[in-house]
Amino acid sequence: MSSFYTTLTGLNAFHSQIEQISNNMANVETTAYKSNNISFKEVLTNTMTLNSASSVVAGKGVKIMGSTTCWEQGDLTETGNTNDLAISGEGFFIVSDDYGTYYTRDGSFQYDEDGLLVNNYRMAVQGYAINEDGTLGNLGDIQLSTAPILPTATSEISTQLNLNSGTTATETFDTTVSVYDSLGNKIPMEITFTKTATANQWTWAAGIPAGLGSTISGGTITFDNNGNLAACTKTINLTLTNGATTPQAITWDIAATDLTQYASDSRLAASSQDGNATGNLANVTVNDDGIITGNYSNGEIRSLYQVALALFSNNDGLDKVDNSLYVATGSSGAAVIGAAGTDQYGSITPGALEVSNVDMAAEMADLVIAQRAYEACAKLMKAESEIMQTTVNMT
């Protein structure tokens, strides 16, 4: 009779294994799904004494020891959706709603009508706001502002410019640098360089369109015998008549290597300034460090957020809930949160998702073994039944 129940433990165990294999195979297309495997252990009874010299330990079947998760990373597949994110390496995305905080490897994200980055279940993705100085702010929801960038008046310009050392006295070179006023108007500021009769010396004068105002800014530029800048007046003052704040002082940031006098054509190679017009968010991009960058209609590019990831001392201790989500437990340890792409945290691949790590070939092999074992246990049950029937018939 005891062997009947021993065989029953095998039927139950292999049935559970087949269920687990079926679940793995059913989730072969589930984003970031991690396969699970059932492990078994033998059930023993008390030691039976055969005689004074020997004894045996009677086996009473098998029971399920537990289910373990395979945390091996799945392959990454491109989706064409720039909002989709995949983790390459360690870590979990952090999402939250009114019910709590959850962790997932599924990076199927999109922005909702309020600019909030959410998963398919409208849980908010967590990240660090990036301050204007580039430092990370507090951890919180990643939410893009729909408000336009306010205009900023130019306070500093810089140029990379060469003036031809072969220029004769009174010859000029004109170039234009655009600046912005406090209203966000783009002002073309023309700078005229005039070679003087003194060796290695030029004068310069800045001007703006008469309809916008005027400037009497100018000065003298002196170079050394090697064509490097020796001295230069660096302040520009605009007197505006277009309603913007006036006067507007602009500092010309000139390093020795940015303004030269070599024997080559006079040419403005590059210029930059710190002002901007008003602008609306046009699109966002994400780099390998999970930094979300906003590209604005006025040409401004600003780092807005950095995606946060969570690490655990024991992934096997996480509790799995619906929708590819996990919750932390005492066994998993508290989440250690940091920025993607830093230290031991994985990097981010935008426009991609992590696929299931289920190995279909291995699952099929395990299924065949579990099925054969189940059939064997079923035949044992039948044999036990026949033995019991024979015993009954003998009475």
C-alpha positions in Angstrom: 0.0 0.0 0.0 2.9 2.4 0.8 4.3 2.0 -2.7 1.0 3.2 -4.1 1.5 6.6 -2.3 5.2 6.7 -3.2 4.2 6.4 -6.9 1.6 9.1 -6.4 4.3 11.6 -5.2 6.1 11.0 -8.6 2.9 11.6 -10.5 2.3 14.9 -8.7 5.9 16.0 -9.0 6.2 15.3 -12.8 2.8 16.9 -13.4 4.1 20.1 -11.7 7.3 19.9 -13.8 5.2 19.6 -17.0 3.1 22.6 -15.9 6.3 24.6 -15.3 7.7 23.6 -18.7 4.4 24.5 -20.3 4.6 28.0 -18.7 8.1 28.5 -20.0 7.1 27.6 -23.5 4.0 29.7 -23.4 6.1 32.7 -22.5 8.8 32.3 -25.2 7.6 35.6 -26.8 7.1 37.4 -23.5 9.4 40.4 -23.2 12.2 39.9 -20.7 10.6 36.7 -19.4 13.0 34.6 -17.2 12.5 30.8 -17.4 12.0 28.8 -14.3 13.0 25.2 -13.4 11.6 22.9 -10.7 14.0 20.9 -8.5 13.2 17.8 -6.6 14.3 16.0 -3.5 13.9 12.5 -2.1 11.4 11.8 0.7 12.8 9.4 3.3 11.2 7.5 6.2 12.7 6.2 9.3 15.5 3.6 9.1 14.3 0.0 9.0 16.3 -2.6 10.8 16.7 -5.8 8.7 18.8 -7.7 11.3 21.3 -7.0 14.0 24.0 -6.3 11.4 22.2 -4.2 8.7 19.5 -1.7 8.1 18.1 0.3 5.2 16.5 3.8 4.8 13.2 3.4 3.1 12.4 5.9 0.3 8.9 7.3 0.3 9.0 9.1 -3.1 9.8 12.6 -4.2 8.6 16.1 -3.5 9.2 19.5 -5.1 12.1 21.3 -3.5 11.4 24.6 -5.2 11.4 26.6 -8.4 14.5 28.5 -9.5 14.7 31.3 -12.0 17.3 31.5 -14.7 18.5 35.1 -14.6 20.7 34.8 -17.8 20.1 37.8 -20.0 17.9 37.3 -23.1 18.9 38.5 -26.5 18.1 42.1 -27.5 15.9 42.8 -30.5 15.4 46.1 -32.2 11.8 47.4 -32.2 12.0 50.7 -34.1 10.3 52.5 -31.2 12.8 54.9 -29.6 10.9 54.8 -26.3 11.6 51.1 -25.8 14.6 50.4 -23.6 16.6 47.3 -22.9 19.2 46.7 -20.2 22.5 45.3 -21.2 24.0 43.9 -18.0 22.8 43.9 -14.4 19.8 45.7 -13.0 16.0 46.2 -13.1 14.0 49.2 -14.3 12.0 50.8 -11.4 8.3 51.6 -11.9 5.7 52.8 -9.4 2.1 53.5 -9.0 -0.3 54.3 -6.2 0.1 50.7 -4.8 3.9 50.6 -4.6 7.2 50.2 -6.3 8.0 47.4 -8.6 11.0 46.1 -10.6 11.1 44.8 -14.2 13.4 44.0 -17.1 10.6 44.8 -19.5 11.4 48.2 -21.1 8.2 48.6 -23.2 7.7 52.3 -22.4 5.9 55.2 -23.8 5.0 58.8 -22.9 1.5 59.5 -21.9 -0.6 62.6 -22.5 1.1 64.4 -19.6 4.6 63.6 -20.7 5.0 60.9 -18.1 7.2 57.9 -19.1 5.1 54.8 -18.3 5.0 51.1 -19.0 2.1 49.2 -20.6 0.3 49.3 -17.3 0.7 53.1 -16.8 3.2 52.7 -14.0 5.7 55.6 -13.9 9.3 54.9 -14.8 11.8 56.2 -12.3 14.9 58.3 -13.0 17.1 61.1 -11.8 16.3 64.7 -12.9 19.5 66.3 -14.4 20.2 69.8 -13.0 21.4 72.7 -15.3 24.9 72.2 -14.0 24.8 68.5 -15.1 24.5 67.0 -11.6 21.8 64.5 -10.8 18.8 65.6 -8.8 16.3 63.6 -6.8 14.9 60.2 -7.9 11.4 60.4 -9.2 9.0 60.0 -12.1 10.4 60.8 -15.5 8.1 63.4 -16.8 8.9 65.7 -19.7 7.6 69.3 -19.5 5.5 70.5 -22.3 6.3 74.1 -21.4 8.5 76.0 -23.9 12.0 77.0 -23.1 12.0 80.7 -22.1 14.3 83.0 -24.1 17.7 83.9 -22.7 19.7 87.0 -23.7 23.2 86.4 -24.9 25.8 87.4 -22.4 28.9 85.7 -23.9 30.1 84.8 -27.3 33.1 82.9 -28.5 34.7 82.5 -31.9 37.4 80.6 -33.7 38.8 83.1 -36.2 41.9 83.6 -38.3 42.9 87.0 -39.8 45.2 86.8 -42.8 48.6 88.1 -41.8 49.2 89.1 -45.5 46.3 91.7 -45.4 47.4 95.2 -46.3 46.6 98.3 -44.3 42.9 99.5 -44.5 41.7 96.2 -45.9 38.8 94.7 -44.0 37.2 91.3 -43.2 33.6 91.0 -42.2 31.9 88.2 -40.4 28.5 87.8 -38.7 27.8 86.2 -35.3 24.1 85.7 -34.2 23.1 86.7 -30.7 19.7 86.8 -28.9 18.0 89.6 -26.9 15.9 89.1 -23.8 12.8 88.6 -26.0 14.4 85.8 -27.9 14.9 87.8 -31.1 17.8 86.6 -33.2 20.1 89.5 -33.9 22.8 89.3 -36.7 25.8 91.1 -35.3 28.3 92.0 -37.9 31.9 92.3 -36.8 34.3 94.2 -39.1 38.1 93.7 -38.8 40.3 96.4 -40.3 44.1 96.0 -40.7 46.0 99.0 -39.5 49.4 100.3 -40.6 51.0 99.0 -37.4 52.4 95.5 -37.8 50.3 92.7 -36.2 47.5 95.1 -35.3 43.8 95.3 -36.3 40.8 97.2 -35.2 37.3 95.8 -34.9 33.8 97.2 -34.7 30.5 95.5 -34.1 27.2 96.6 -35.7 23.5 95.5 -35.7 20.6 96.3 -38.0 19.4 99.9 -37.5 15.9 98.8 -37.0 16.9 96.9 -33.8 19.2 99.4 -32.2 22.8 100.3 -32.4 26.3 99.6 -30.9 29.5 101.6 -30.8 31.5 98.6 -29.6 34.9 98.2 -30.9 38.6 98.0 -30.0 42.1 97.0 -31.0 43.5 93.5 -31.5 47.3 92.9 -31.2 49.1 89.7 -32.2 52.6 88.6 -31.4 55.3 87.6 -33.9 54.0 84.1 -34.0 50.5 85.1 -34.9 49.0 84.5 -31.4 46.7 86.9 -29.7 48.5 89.3 -27.4 45.7 91.8 -26.5 42.1 92.6 -27.4 39.1 94.6 -26.2 36.5 92.0 -25.2 33.3 93.9 -24.3 30.3 94.5 -26.6 27.4 96.7 -25.6 24.1 96.7 -27.5 21.6 99.6 -27.3 18.3 98.0 -28.4 15.2 99.8 -29.6 13.0 96.7 -30.2 11.5 96.5 -26.7 14.1 94.1 -25.3 16.2 94.8 -22.2 18.8 97.5 -23.0 21.7 98.0 -22.8 22.8 94.4 -23.3 26.4 93.7 -22.4 28.1 90.8 -24.1 31.5 89.5 -23.2 33.7 88.2 -26.1 35.4 85.2 -24.7 38.7 85.0 -26.7 41.4 82.5 -25.9 44.9 82.9 -27.4 44.2 80.0 -29.8 40.7 81.2 -30.8 41.8 84.3 -32.6 45.0 84.0 -34.7 46.9 85.9 -37.4 48.4 83.3 -39.7 49.2 83.4 -43.4 46.0 81.9 -44.6 42.6 83.3 -45.6 40.6 85.3 -43.1 37.9 83.0 -42.0 35.4 82.4 -39.2 35.7 78.6 -38.4 33.2 78.5 -35.6 31.2 80.6 -33.2 28.9 80.0 -30.2 26.9 82.0 -27.8 24.9 81.3 -24.6 21.6 82.8 -25.5 18.5 81.2 -27.0 15.1 81.9 -28.5 12.0 80.4 -27.1 11.6 76.7 -28.2 9.3 73.7 -27.8 10.3 70.1 -27.2 10.6 68.5 -30.6 11.9 65.0 -29.7 13.9 63.1 -27.2 16.8 60.6 -27.5 18.4 58.2 -25.0 22.0 57.2 -24.9 23.8 54.1 -23.5 24.0 55.7 -20.1 20.2 56.1 -20.0 20.4 59.9 -20.3 17.3 61.3 -21.8 18.1 64.3 -24.0 15.5 66.9 -25.2 15.9 68.4 -28.7 14.1 71.7 -29.0 12.7 73.6 -32.0 15.2 76.5 -31.3 18.2 74.2 -31.7 18.7 73.8 -27.9 19.8 70.3 -26.7 19.3 69.7 -23.0 19.9 66.6 -20.8 16.7 66.1 -18.8 16.8 62.7 -16.9 18.9 59.7 -16.4 17.2 56.3 -16.1 17.6 54.7 -12.7 18.2 50.9 -12.2 18.0 48.7 -9.1 20.3 45.9 -8.0 19.6 43.2 -5.4 21.9 41.0 -3.4 19.7 38.0 -4.1 17.6 38.1 -7.2 16.1 34.7 -6.3 14.6 36.3 -3.3 12.4 38.6 -5.4 8.6 37.9 -5.4 7.3 37.6 -8.9 3.9 39.2 -9.6 1.8 39.7 -12.8 3.0 41.5 -15.9 6.7 40.7 -15.6 7.0 42.6 -12.4 8.9 41.8 -9.2 8.7 43.1 -5.6 11.5 43.2 -3.1 11.4 41.0 0.0 13.5 40.4 3.0 15.2 37.5 1.2 16.1 39.7 -1.9 17.4 42.5 0.2 16.6 46.2 -0.3 17.0 47.7 -3.7 20.4 49.4 -4.3 19.5 52.2 -6.7 21.8 54.0 -9.1 22.1 55.5 -12.5 22.2 53.3 -15.6 25.6 52.9 -17.2 27.5 53.7 -13.9 29.5 51.3 -11.7 28.0 47.8 -11.8 24.7 49.0 -13.3 23.9 47.8 -16.9 23.8 50.1 -19.9 20.8 51.1 -21.9 20.0 50.1 -25.5 17.3 52.5 -26.8 14.9 51.2 -29.5 15.3 47.6 -28.4 13.7 45.1 -26.0 15.1 42.1 -24.2 13.4 38.9 -25.3 12.6 35.8 -23.3 15.6 33.6 -22.3 13.6 30.4 -22.7 15.7 27.7 -24.5 13.0 25.9 -26.6 15.3 23.0 -27.4 16.1 22.4 -23.7 12.5 22.8 -22.7 11.5 20.2 -25.3 14.1 17.7 -24.0 12.9 18.3 -20.4 9.3 17.8 -21.5 10.1 14.4 -23.1 11.9 13.3 -19.9 9.1 14.5 -17.6 6.4 12.9 -19.8 8.2 9.6 -19.9 8.6 9.7 -16.1 5.0 10.5 -15.6 4.0 7.6 -17.9 6.2 5.3 -15.9 4.7 6.4 -12.7 1.2 5.8 -14.2 2.2 2.3 -15.2 3.4 1.7 -11.6 0.1 2.9 -10.3 -1.6 0.4 -12.6 0.6 -2.4 -11.4 0.0 -1.5 -7.8 -3.7 -1.6 -8.5 -3.5 -5.0 -10.1 -1.5 -6.3 -7.1 -4.1 -5.0 -4.7 -6.9 -6.6 -6.8 -5.0 -9.9 -6.7 -4.7 -9.7 -3.0 -8.4 -9.0 -2.6 -9.2 -11.9 -4.8 -7.1 -14.2 -2.6 -9.2 -13.5 0.5 
